[in-house]
Amino acid sequence: MKRLFIVLISGLSLCNAGCRGGQPSSGAAPTTVYISGEVVSEGYIGNGVQWDPYQLDYGHGRMELSAADRQKTYDRLDFMRPRLIRVMVNTSSFVRDGEFFPENDFDQISWILDYCQSRDVTVIFGDWGGGIVDARAKTVNHELIAFAARYVDFLVNGNGYTCIKHYNLINEPNGNWSSADGDYPLWARAIRSLRAEFAKYGLEDKLPLAAPDVAIWTPTEAWWVDSCATYMAPAVGVYDIHTYPAKSTVNSGEYADIISAYKANVPAGKKIVMGEIGLKFVTREDSLLNRENIRRARAKPYASVEDSQMFVYDHIYGVDMADALFQTANSGFSGSVVWRLDDAMSTKEARDKLKVWGFWNILGDEFFGAEEEIVRPWYYAWSLMCRSMPPGSRIMRTEVSGSASVKALAVGKEGNRAFALVNVSKEPQTVSVTRDDASDWLHVEKYIYAEGELIKEGDHNLLPNAKELRLKMKKGITVELPAESLVVYTDFR
C-alpha cells in the first residue's frame, strides 16, 4: 500500500532544505523523530472551533453584527478552513408561555449555518441543557425536549441545513455545573426522550448523537464513554469529550495518557472527537501563570475574571494548543473543536464581562476597543492545524526520543502530505527526522509559527516562509527547532 503522510512540526527548520532555523542546541545528543508507516486512525473528520450565536446585549443596549463584521468573520474562517464546528443553543429561548417560536432571532443562527452549509463543514449542534432536566427533582422536561426536536426539524428538514450531522444534549452532563449534575441515569432518560421525539420527524438516522460530551481532567470519567457504548451505541454517531488541561499536563505529555483512556472505550468502527478543548492553569506547576491570568483579566475592563484565558494574546498559547492537538490526534481522536471563535459570543459575572477565549472580538470597533478586533497570534497556529489536516486524512504513528519537549504529528491524504514538530521548551532543539517512506518530497511550503517569524498579509492571511522546497527524505533530515515554536511543512494548498 502506498504510504502517505503529513507531519506537523512546531518550530521546525530543515537544514538540508536551506531553511533558517533557531540557534543550535548546545552539545546535547539530537532528538530523534521516526515516522512510521503504521496508521493510527483513518478518516480524520477535521479540526475547527466552537461558534455560537452572539449575546449582543452586553448591558449597554442591544448591538448588531454588521454586514462588514459578518464578511470579515467569513473571510477569516475561509483562511482557517475549519471542518468541524460545534454550535449550541438554549431551546428555552424559543419558547414563550408554552408556545414555540423557532424563527426567533433566526438571523443569529442562520449566518453560522449558512457558512457551514456552503463550505461543507460538519456541525455538531445541540442544547446547553438549561431546563432540560432537574437533577434535584430527578425529572426530565419532556415538553422542552419535544421543542428541541421541533427546532432541529425546523433547521434540517425545514431549512435544509444538512451540515448538521450530530446532536449534543446537555453540555458536560457529568459536571456539577451542568443541569444533569453528574446524574448519568437522568441524562440517559433525557436522551431516550429526545430520540423518541427525533423519530417523529425522521431525524433518528439523520442526526445521531455526539456523546457523552463529558468534561474530563483525569481518566476516572471514562466509564461515561463505556456506558454509552454499552447501552446506547446505535444512537451514538460520534463519541466526544471536553478537555481543559493544564499547560504543564500537556507539555509533559501526560495529557496523551489521560485521553487515551477514553479512546480505549470507543467501540470498533466508531470515532471520538474533542468537542471542546482549551488550556487552563489548574495545577500547582502552573500557579504563577494562573496568578498572571487573573491579574490580566482584572486589568481588562470587559474581561471575565472567572472564565477567561488571557494568554490568547501571547504566541505561546498557539504552541501549547498545537502540542495538545498533536497528542489528541496521535491518541486516535478524529477531530478537535477549539474553545472558541470570538469573545463577543457570551459573558459571565456581568453582562459586559466577556469570556475572553477567542481569536478576536468582532465588536471591538463598535464597543470593546478597536485593538480587540485584531487577529490574535494563536489564530495562525490553529489555522495551520485545520488546513494541514483535512477531512479524510490518515494519522500516521510517530516516535520521538531524546526530549519530552518535542512532539510530532504525521498525516496524509491522496498523495498530499505535511509534516511538523512542536518544541515547547524555552531552548532550541536539534532534531533528526527519519521515516519509512524515503522518497524525496517536492513542492513543499514551510510555515514557521514562532516569535518574529510569521509572514502576514492583510487582515488575516499567513504566507509561507519558503516555497517550492525539496526535502531529501532519503538521507533523513536534521532540524533545528527554535524555542517555543511550531513549523509546518506541507504540500496541501
RODO-2510 file (C-alpha; in nm, 4 decimals, decimal comma):
residues 493
     n   res          X          Y          Z
     1     m     0,0000     0,0000     0,0000
     2     k     0,1247     0,3461    -0,0881
     3     r     0,2281     0,5330     0,2258
     4     l     0,1125     0,8939     0,2526
     5     f     0,1861     1,1230     0,5444
     6     i     0,1650     1,4676     0,6980
     7     v     0,3793     1,5650     0,9928
     8     l     0,3109     1,8878     1,1735
     9     i     0,6273     2,0352     1,3299
    10     s     0,6367     2,3073     1,5890
    11     g     0,9198     2,5472     1,5406
    12     l     1,0792     2,3414     1,2658
    13     s     1,3636     2,4364     1,0337
    14     l     1,5025     2,1878     0,7814
    15     c     1,8766     2,2246     0,7365
    16     n     1,9068     2,0353     0,4097
    17     a     1,6244     2,2410     0,2612
    18     g     1,8223     2,5609     0,3079
    19     c     1,5816     2,6948     0,5693
    20     r     1,6601     2,9329     0,8510
    21     g     1,6243     2,7790     1,1964
    22     g     1,6795     2,8603     1,5613
    23     q     2,0088     2,8649     1,7469
    24     p     2,1766     2,5240     1,7630
    25     s     2,1340     2,3399     2,0897
    26     s     2,4469     2,3135     2,2975
    27     g     2,6217     1,9790     2,2641
    28     a     2,3260     1,7602     2,3589
    29     a     2,2504     1,4453     2,1597
    30     p     1,9890     1,5217     1,8935
    31     t     1,6274     1,4335     1,9463
    32     t     1,5066     1,1658     1,7036
    33     v     1,1685     1,1566     1,5310
    34     y     1,0700     0,8407     1,3448
    35     i     0,7683     0,8489     1,1128
    36     s     0,6175     0,5046     1,0832
    37     g     0,4029     0,3648     0,8045
    38     e     0,1574     0,2423     1,0688
    39     v    -0,1816     0,4156     1,0626
    40     v    -0,3112     0,5472     1,3954
    41     s    -0,6525     0,6368     1,2562
    42     e    -0,8294     0,6608     0,9210
    43     g    -1,0846     0,9126     0,8014
    44     y    -0,9970     1,2157     1,0123
    45     i    -1,3055     1,4383     1,0427
    46     g    -1,1205     1,7674     1,0821
    47     n    -1,0428     2,0444     1,3280
    48     g    -1,2471     2,3539     1,3956
    49     v    -1,3982     2,5840     1,6509
    50     q    -1,6930     2,6484     1,8813
    51     w    -1,9168     2,9080     1,7127
    52     d    -2,2385     3,0007     1,8944
    53     p    -2,4997     3,2731     1,8485
    54     y    -2,3817     3,6027     1,9957
    55     q    -2,5154     3,7569     2,3150
    56     l    -2,5370     4,1063     2,1536
    57     d    -2,6822     4,2726     2,4645
    58     y    -2,3889     4,3480     2,6942
    59     g    -2,5783     4,5681     2,9366
    60     h    -2,5414     4,8839     2,7281
    61     g    -2,8216     4,8293     2,4768
    62     r    -2,8537     4,5655     2,2071
    63     m    -2,5877     4,5667     1,9377
    64     e    -2,5959     4,4092     1,5915
    65     l    -2,3358     4,2373     1,3787
    66     s    -2,2909     4,4484     1,0675
    67     a    -2,2589     4,3059     0,7177
    68     a    -1,8919     4,4071     0,7274
    69     d    -1,8352     4,2188     1,0556
    70     r    -2,0003     3,9075     0,9152
    71     q    -1,7961     3,9209     0,5983
    72     k    -1,4772     3,9723     0,7977
    73     t    -1,5630     3,6655     1,0042
    74     y    -1,6315     3,4611     0,6889
    75     d    -1,3036     3,5740     0,5313
    76     r    -1,1012     3,4815     0,8397
    77     l    -1,2696     3,1425     0,8608
    78     d    -1,2039     3,0827     0,4925
    79     f    -0,8322     3,1123     0,5560
    80     m    -0,8539     2,8884     0,8618
    81     r    -1,0658     2,6232     0,6826
    82     p    -1,2394     2,4736     0,9864
    83     r    -1,4053     2,1428     0,9029
    84     l    -1,5727     2,0655     1,2363
    85     i    -1,7810     2,3295     1,4154
    86     r    -1,9876     2,2957     1,7311
    87     v    -2,2951     2,5178     1,7702
    88     m    -2,5024     2,5248     2,0897
    89     v    -2,8294     2,6988     2,1764
    90     n    -3,0845     2,7106     2,4568
    91     t    -3,4131     2,5710     2,3287
    92     s    -3,5892     2,7596     2,6074
    93     s    -3,5075     3,0857     2,4261
    94     f    -3,7523     2,9853     2,1510
    95     v    -4,0394     2,9202     2,3921
    96     r    -4,2732     3,1845     2,5395
    97     d    -4,5769     3,0996     2,7502
    98     g    -4,5687     2,7422     2,6273
    99     e    -4,5625     2,8462     2,2601
   100     f    -4,2753     2,7579     2,0280
   101     f    -4,1194     3,0277     1,8049
   102     p    -3,8330     2,8745     1,6008
   103     e    -3,7985     3,1914     1,3914
   104     n    -3,6957     3,3895     1,6982
   105     d    -3,3571     3,5502     1,6240
   106     f    -3,3202     3,3143     1,3278
   107     d    -3,0704     3,5506     1,1669
   108     q    -2,8353     3,4784     1,4563
   109     i    -2,8206     3,1061     1,3794
   110     s    -2,8682     3,1158     1,0021
   111     w    -2,5499     3,3126     0,9276
   112     i    -2,3497     3,0474     1,1144
   113     l    -2,5209     2,7527     0,9477
   114     d    -2,5153     2,9220     0,6052
   115     y    -2,1379     2,9313     0,6307
   116     c    -2,1135     2,5670     0,7348
   117     q    -2,3577     2,4505     0,4680
   118     s    -2,1791     2,6376     0,1886
   119     r    -1,8300     2,5182     0,2942
   120     d    -1,9219     2,1542     0,3650
   121     v    -1,8408     2,1851     0,7353
   122     t    -1,9563     1,9109     0,9737
   123     v    -2,1676     2,0624     1,2522
   124     i    -2,2286     1,9228     1,5984
   125     f    -2,5462     2,1011     1,7073
   126     g    -2,7118     2,0890     2,0457
   127     d    -2,8766     2,2301     2,3550
   128     w    -2,6741     2,3530     2,6540
   129     g    -2,9246     2,1788     2,8782
   130     g    -3,0852     2,4570     3,0794
   131     g    -3,4281     2,3343     3,1930
   132     i    -3,3948     2,0010     3,0106
   133     v    -3,3658     1,8083     3,3381
   134     d    -3,3998     1,8860     3,7070
   135     a    -3,1267     1,6986     3,8913
   136     r    -3,2714     1,7737     4,2352
   137     a    -3,6210     1,6525     4,1467
   138     k    -3,4851     1,3742     3,9175
   139     t    -3,7245     1,4805     3,6420
   140     v    -3,6985     1,5191     3,2657
   141     n    -3,8704     1,8110     3,0914
   142     h    -4,0264     1,6156     2,8051
   143     e    -4,2072     1,9236     2,6727
   144     l    -3,8829     2,1188     2,6299
   145     i    -3,7158     1,8158     2,4697
   146     a    -4,0062     1,7981     2,2250
   147     f    -3,9403     2,1629     2,1364
   148     a    -3,5697     2,0831     2,0921
   149     a    -3,6613     1,8161     1,8379
   150     r    -3,9002     2,0547     1,6622
   151     y    -3,6209     2,3123     1,6382
   152     v    -3,3882     2,0639     1,4728
   153     d    -3,6704     1,9656     1,2364
   154     f    -3,7086     2,3357     1,1556
   155     l    -3,3365     2,3656     1,0764
   156     v    -3,2679     2,0374     0,8982
   157     n    -3,5950     1,9415     0,7290
   158     g    -3,7423     2,2885     0,7045
   159     n    -3,4378     2,4936     0,6063
   160     g    -3,2108     2,2298     0,4550
   161     y    -2,9160     2,2568     0,6936
   162     t    -2,7841     1,9092     0,6221
   163     c    -2,4445     2,0236     0,7513
   164     i    -2,5816     1,9351     1,0976
   165     k    -2,4557     1,5784     1,1398
   166     h    -2,4702     1,5162     1,5167
   167     y    -2,6634     1,6358     1,8214
   168     n    -2,5452     1,7145     2,1764
   169     l    -2,8000     1,7128     2,4555
   170     i    -2,6885     1,8764     2,7834
   171     n    -2,3398     2,0196     2,7823
   172     e    -2,0921     1,8329     3,0066
   173     p    -2,3571     1,6285     3,1917
   174     n    -2,1009     1,4844     3,4352
   175     g    -2,0278     1,8252     3,5892
   176     n    -2,1903     1,9779     3,8961
   177     w    -2,2296     2,2953     3,6870
   178     s    -2,4487     2,1030     3,4412
   179     s    -2,8253     2,0732     3,4694
   180     a    -2,7717     1,6943     3,4942
   181     d    -2,5299     1,7429     3,7859
   182     g    -2,3416     1,4218     3,7064
   183     d    -2,6537     1,2028     3,7139
   184     y    -2,5976     0,9525     3,4315
   185     p    -2,9354     0,7741     3,4606
   186     l    -3,1175     1,1098     3,4465
   187     w    -2,9154     1,2164     3,1411
   188     a    -2,9845     0,8798     2,9746
   189     r    -3,3587     0,9253     3,0305
   190     a    -3,3412     1,2652     2,8589
   191     i    -3,1526     1,1062     2,5687
   192     r    -3,4203     0,8378     2,5263
   193     s    -3,6889     1,1065     2,5292
   194     l    -3,5022     1,3052     2,2633
   195     r    -3,4577     1,0029     2,0372
   196     a    -3,8316     0,9302     2,0595
   197     e    -3,9060     1,2885     1,9554
   198     f    -3,6496     1,2723     1,6718
   199     a    -3,8317     0,9662     1,5347
   200     k    -4,1441     1,1762     1,4806
   201     y    -3,9564     1,3898     1,2261
   202     g    -3,7460     1,1209     1,0607
   203     l    -3,4340     1,2520     1,2353
   204     e    -3,3172     0,9372     1,4152
   205     d    -3,0883     0,8277     1,1323
   206     k    -3,0129     1,1784     1,0049
   207     l    -2,8950     1,3071     1,3402
   208     p    -2,7132     1,0551     1,5614
   209     l    -2,5764     1,1722     1,8927
   210     a    -2,2407     1,3202     1,9791
   211     a    -2,1969     1,1787     2,3282
   212     p    -2,1328     1,1683     2,6166
   213     d    -1,9859     1,5222     2,5916
   214     v    -1,8313     1,4944     2,9376
   215     a    -1,5647     1,7324     3,0696
   216     i    -1,2602     1,5451     3,1987
   217     w    -0,9282     1,6129     3,3726
   218     t    -0,8283     1,2555     3,4660
   219     p    -0,9100     0,9060     3,3311
   220     t    -1,1730     0,8481     3,6017
   221     e    -1,4736     0,9576     3,3916
   222     a    -1,4018     0,7095     3,1095
   223     w    -1,6937     0,4976     3,2297
   224     w    -1,9290     0,7514     3,0699
   225     v    -1,7949     0,6530     2,7274
   226     d    -1,8140     0,2853     2,8205
   227     s    -2,1749     0,3214     2,9354
   228     c    -2,2732     0,4966     2,6137
   229     a    -2,1049     0,2227     2,4134
   230     t    -2,2851    -0,0454     2,6148
   231     y    -2,6357     0,0987     2,6437
   232     m    -2,6888     0,3456     2,3607
   233     a    -2,4393     0,2504     2,0879
   234     p    -2,6937     0,2538     1,7987
   235     a    -2,7866     0,6141     1,8815
   236     v    -2,4284     0,7469     1,9022
   237     g    -2,2768     0,8651     1,5747
   238     v    -1,9553     1,0026     1,7228
   239     y    -1,8186     0,9938     2,0757
   240     d    -1,6892     1,3164     2,2258
   241     i    -1,5331     1,4563     2,5397
   242     h    -1,4178     1,8027     2,6532
   243     t    -1,0766     1,8799     2,7999
   244     y    -0,9277     2,1889     2,9606
   245     p    -0,5907     2,0507     3,0684
   246     a    -0,3204     2,2407     3,2479
   247     k    -0,0315     2,3704     3,0397
   248     s     0,2035     2,1563     3,2493
   249     t    -0,0081     1,8445     3,1855
   250     v     0,0050     1,8999     2,8105
   251     n     0,3709     1,9972     2,7848
   252     s     0,4823     1,6972     2,9934
   253     g     0,2990     1,4537     2,7648
   254     e     0,0778     1,3276     3,0479
   255     y    -0,2218     1,4586     2,8554
   256     a    -0,1963     1,1764     2,5993
   257     d    -0,2137     0,9148     2,8751
   258     i    -0,5282     1,0744     3,0180
   259     i    -0,7278     1,0998     2,6972
   260     s    -0,6194     0,7570     2,5712
   261     a    -0,8360     0,6031     2,8448
   262     y    -1,1423     0,7499     2,6713
   263     k    -1,0412     0,6394     2,3231
   264     a    -0,9928     0,2872     2,4590
   265     n    -1,3655     0,2626     2,5447
   266     v    -1,4902     0,3636     2,1981
   267     p    -1,6404     0,0693     2,0058
   268     a    -1,4598    -0,0563     1,6963
   269     g    -1,5695     0,1311     1,3859
   270     k    -1,6722     0,4460     1,5750
   271     k    -1,4782     0,7700     1,6098
   272     i    -1,4166     1,0036     1,9010
   273     v    -1,3542     1,3796     1,8792
   274     m    -1,2575     1,6507     2,1237
   275     g    -1,5814     1,8512     2,1399
   276     e    -1,4160     2,1358     2,3309
   277     i    -1,0504     2,1972     2,4039
   278     g    -0,8652     2,4838     2,5676
   279     l    -0,5891     2,5291     2,8246
   280     k    -0,6317     2,6291     3,1874
   281     f    -0,3835     2,6774     3,4694
   282     v    -0,5176     2,4334     3,7266
   283     t    -0,2058     2,2648     3,8651
   284     r     0,0487     2,3756     4,1228
   285     e     0,3125     2,3887     3,8476
   286     d     0,1016     2,6489     3,6662
   287     s     0,0160     2,8575     3,9714
   288     l     0,2248     3,1569     3,8656
   289     l     0,0614     3,1524     3,5228
   290     n    -0,2795     3,1343     3,6869
   291     r    -0,1948     3,4352     3,9029
   292     e    -0,0857     3,6289     3,5936
   293     n    -0,4011     3,5232     3,4086
   294     i    -0,6185     3,6628     3,6877
   295     r    -0,4125     3,9843     3,7030
   296     r    -0,4592     4,0409     3,3299
   297     a    -0,8325     3,9724     3,3443
   298     r    -0,8822     4,2155     3,6318
   299     a    -0,6905     4,4828     3,4432
   300     k    -0,9113     4,4481     3,1346
   301     p    -1,2404     4,6392     3,1602
   302     y    -1,4556     4,3834     2,9796
   303     a    -1,2952     4,0509     3,0728
   304     s    -1,4488     3,7862     3,2967
   305     v    -1,2102     3,7117     3,5817
   306     e    -1,3731     3,3732     3,6428
   307     d    -1,3695     3,2452     3,2852
   308     s    -1,1041     3,3976     3,0581
   309     q    -0,7811     3,2692     2,9063
   310     m    -0,5775     3,5875     2,8817
   311     f    -0,2802     3,4158     2,7183
   312     v    -0,4685     3,4078     2,3861
   313     y    -0,2858     3,7351     2,3257
   314     d     0,0520     3,5563     2,3502
   315     h     0,2109     3,3430     2,0772
   316     i     0,2862     3,0617     2,3270
   317     y    -0,0840     2,9751     2,3513
   318     g    -0,0760     2,8679     1,9868
   319     v     0,2266     2,6457     2,0536
   320     d     0,0554     2,4855     2,3524
   321     m    -0,2642     2,4242     2,1566
   322     a    -0,0618     2,2595     1,8795
   323     d     0,1041     2,0414     2,1439
   324     a    -0,2380     1,9365     2,2749
   325     l    -0,3672     1,8689     1,9241
   326     f    -0,0668     1,6532     1,8337
   327     q    -0,1276     1,4357     2,1391
   328     t    -0,5017     1,4203     2,0711
   329     a    -0,4600     1,3066     1,7105
   330     n    -0,1806     1,0639     1,7987
   331     s    -0,4112     0,9095     2,0607
   332     g    -0,6578     0,8160     1,7874
   333     f    -0,9060     1,1037     1,8084
   334     s    -1,0603     1,2134     1,4771
   335     g    -1,1001     1,5870     1,5304
   336     s    -1,0804     1,8757     1,7761
   337     v    -1,3041     2,1771     1,8349
   338     v    -1,1166     2,4610     1,9986
   339     w    -1,2839     2,6862     2,2540
   340     r    -1,3581     2,9308     2,0910
   341     l    -1,4093     3,1659     1,7950
   342     d    -1,4976     3,5099     1,9306
   343     d    -1,5024     3,6848     2,2703
   344     a    -1,8297     3,8576     2,1849
   345     m    -2,0315     3,5362     2,1966
   346     s    -2,1034     3,5332     2,5710
   347     t    -2,0245     3,6739     2,9153
   348     k    -2,0014     3,5731     3,2799
   349     e    -2,0380     3,7546     3,6149
   350     a    -2,1909     4,0594     3,4458
   351     r    -2,3487     4,1432     3,1110
   352     d    -2,0326     4,3140     2,9888
   353     k    -1,7731     4,0731     3,1333
   354     l    -1,6709     3,8743     2,8274
   355     k    -1,5369     3,5203     2,8308
   356     v    -1,2061     3,6081     2,6661
   357     w    -1,1001     3,2923     2,4833
   358     g    -1,1361     3,3849     2,1171
   359     f    -0,9261     3,4565     1,8125
   360     w    -1,0681     3,8128     1,8244
   361     n    -1,3670     4,0230     1,9318
   362     i    -1,5588     4,1174     1,6184
   363     l    -1,7361     4,4008     1,8052
   364     g    -1,4089     4,5652     1,9024
   365     d    -1,4502     4,8646     1,6721
   366     e    -1,8096     4,9131     1,7823
   367     f    -1,7658     4,8953     2,1589
   368     f    -1,4900     4,6904     2,3237
   369     g    -1,1865     4,8625     2,1711
   370     a    -1,0519     4,8529     1,8163
   371     e    -0,7432     4,6537     1,9206
   372     e    -0,9681     4,3631     2,0249
   373     e    -1,0793     4,3110     1,6662
   374     i    -0,7241     4,2336     1,5512
   375     v    -0,6478     3,8667     1,4856
   376     r    -0,4542     3,7157     1,7779
   377     p    -0,1404     3,5043     1,7253
   378     w    -0,2878     3,1641     1,8034
   379     y    -0,5320     3,2029     1,5139
   380     y    -0,2394     3,1360     1,2804
   381     a    -0,1287     2,8240     1,4690
   382     w    -0,4797     2,6795     1,4730
   383     s    -0,5330     2,7706     1,1082
   384     l    -0,2240     2,5693     1,0155
   385     m    -0,3682     2,2753     1,2086
   386     c    -0,7018     2,2997     1,0273
   387     r    -0,5522     2,3463     0,6798
   388     s    -0,2956     2,0669     0,7150
   389     m    -0,5357     1,8025     0,8497
   390     p    -0,8265     1,7928     0,6014
   391     p    -1,1238     1,5540     0,6265
   392     g    -1,0402     1,2024     0,5176
   393     s    -0,6773     1,2226     0,6282
   394     r    -0,4976     0,9385     0,7971
   395     i    -0,2837     0,9896     1,1064
   396     m     0,0474     0,8023     1,0992
   397     r     0,2331     0,6819     1,4072
   398     t     0,5376     0,8837     1,5109
   399     e     0,8032     0,8074     1,7703
   400     v     1,0000     1,0812     1,9472
   401     s     1,3030     1,0080     2,1642
   402     g     1,5577     1,2289     2,3347
   403     s     1,3360     1,5162     2,4501
   404     a     0,9983     1,5388     2,6227
   405     s     0,9652     1,8942     2,4872
   406     v     0,9319     1,7840     2,1244
   407     k     0,6150     1,6306     1,9753
   408     a     0,5452     1,5214     1,6181
   409     l     0,2363     1,4514     1,4091
   410     a     0,2107     1,2784     1,0713
   411     v    -0,0948     1,2848     0,8431
   412     g    -0,1595     1,2086     0,4766
   413     k    -0,4335     1,2104     0,2152
   414     e    -0,4471     1,1147    -0,1537
   415     g    -0,0869     1,1970    -0,2337
   416     n    -0,0738     1,5184    -0,0319
   417     r     0,1200     1,5457     0,2895
   418     a     0,2622     1,7781     0,5519
   419     f     0,4905     1,7328     0,8486
   420     a     0,5662     1,9257     1,1655
   421     l     0,7172     1,9205     1,5174
   422     v     0,6443     2,1168     1,8307
   423     n     0,9082     2,2396     2,0722
   424     v     0,7532     2,3707     2,3937
   425     s     1,0799     2,4353     2,5772
   426     k     1,2463     2,7727     2,6104
   427     e     1,5592     2,6296     2,4440
   428     p     1,6147     2,5388     2,0779
   429     q     1,6319     2,1691     1,9940
   430     t     1,8197     1,9736     1,7271
   431     v     1,6006     1,7029     1,5753
   432     s     1,6838     1,4176     1,3393
   433     v     1,3825     1,3057     1,1313
   434     t     1,3569     0,9695     0,9533
   435     r     1,0650     0,7864     0,8010
   436     d     0,9609     0,4585     0,6393
   437     d     0,8821     0,6146     0,3012
   438     a     1,2201     0,7531     0,1970
   439     s     1,1284     0,9267    -0,1286
   440     d     1,2043     1,2964    -0,1753
   441     w     0,9199     1,5348    -0,1074
   442     l     0,8774     1,8029    -0,3717
   443     h     0,6986     2,1395    -0,3962
   444     v     0,6740     2,1907    -0,0212
   445     e     0,5757     2,5091     0,1575
   446     k     0,7081     2,5914     0,5025
   447     y     0,5269     2,7917     0,7695
   448     i     0,7049     2,8921     1,0900
   449     y     0,4926     2,9820     1,3897
   450     a     0,7452     3,1463     1,6218
   451     e     0,8167     3,4891     1,7630
   452     g     0,9237     3,7209     1,4815
   453     e     0,8818     3,4577     1,2087
   454     l     0,5191     3,4991     1,0936
   455     i     0,4793     3,6500     0,7478
   456     k     0,1351     3,8099     0,7458
   457     e    -0,0598     3,9663     0,4630
   458     g    -0,3623     4,1917     0,5032
   459     d    -0,6137     4,1350     0,7791
   460     h    -0,5548     3,7648     0,8439
   461     n    -0,3564     3,5789     0,5762
   462     l    -0,0391     3,3910     0,6626
   463     l     0,2200     3,3471     0,3881
   464     p     0,4724     3,0623     0,3748
   465     n     0,8235     3,1339     0,4943
   466     a     0,9524     2,9341     0,1972
   467     k     0,8067     2,7779    -0,1182
   468     e     0,8952     2,5008    -0,3621
   469     l     1,1210     2,3221    -0,1165
   470     r     1,2624     1,9780    -0,1875
   471     l     1,3030     1,7661     0,1238
   472     k     1,5624     1,4935     0,0757
   473     m     1,3982     1,2306     0,2891
   474     k     1,6200     0,9505     0,1546
   475     k     1,9083     1,0920     0,3591
   476     g     1,6989     1,1905     0,6592
   477     i     1,6611     1,5440     0,7854
   478     t     1,8344     1,7370     1,0607
   479     v     1,6127     2,0029     1,2076
   480     e     1,6922     2,2990     1,4290
   481     l     1,3802     2,3790     1,6303
   482     p     1,3606     2,7298     1,7756
   483     a     1,2392     2,7647     2,1317
   484     e     0,8613     2,7662     2,1850
   485     s     0,7680     2,7261     1,8223
   486     l     0,5608     2,5441     1,5622
   487     v     0,6584     2,4884     1,1988
   488     v     0,4541     2,3131     0,9316
   489     y     0,5832     2,1724     0,6034
   490     t     0,3009     2,0898     0,3657
   491     d     0,2059     2,0406     0,0040
   492     f    -0,1627     2,0921     0,0840
   493     r    -0,2831     2,4103    -0,0801
***
